[in-house]
Amino acid sequence: MADGASAGWEIVPWGWNSALRKKLLQEGCPADSLPDDKFLGFIRHNSRREGAVELLGQLWNDGGDSWKSGIVSPEYRIVAQNIQEVEEFLGRMGRVVLKAPLSGSGKGIRFVAGELMETDRGWCRRTLERQGGVVVEQRLDVVQEFAMLFGYGPDAEVRFVGYSLFYAANGAYKWNLLASNGHIEGLLGKWVAPDVLEKVRCGVERFLQERLDEAV
């Protein structure tokens, strides 16, 4: 956090939420240097994993048949509204990953094979009650995990910032590789064609821009 005194503040946290805003206000940060409640609500809504479900469906529909082999079908994942839907999807897929709609950094994730244990049922009930759904994904064999990172400037235009290539075990983060975008694209080229990466990047930009335009 940089203090510009009367010239203003620049605050760059890992992420925003109401608790952080309240804490910063208590520490003396000017209210006009912080996001308001409306924008915090926008962040919370668009941080939910249902957004990724919607995005994948949009990429699949917009991408065309020429590159669908490069991304997974949206049918590999659902947003369950009750435990019965979780069990039905598990019965079809055999192995799944249960994810809370609001969670991160490896938290809010459970791996299930065969059938739900009572502990899994309890977790599902609590998550359904508190967050209104459970994201259920077919468990796939991971060859490499990475993310595309996006930001926006004063013009409120979404821009691709770079890649994050990372390693995890059973949903728990281990470490990142710090490298140029070109180097990471070269590594990913073992599994993903460059044109697929470009089309996905452009599709995500459009998706995020549409959502950001609703908030500004």
Secondary structure, DSSP 8 states (H G I E B T S, - for coil): -EE-GGG-EE---S---HHHHHHHHHTT--GGGS--HHHHHHHHHHHSTHHHHHHHHHHHHHH-TTSGGGS--GGGEEEESSHHHHHHHHHHHSEEEEE-SS--TT-SEEEEESS--HHHHHHHHHHHHHHS-EEEEE----S-EEEEEEEE-TT--EEEEEEEEEEEETTEEEEEE---HHHHHHHHTTTS-HHHHHHHHHHHHHHHHHHHHTT-
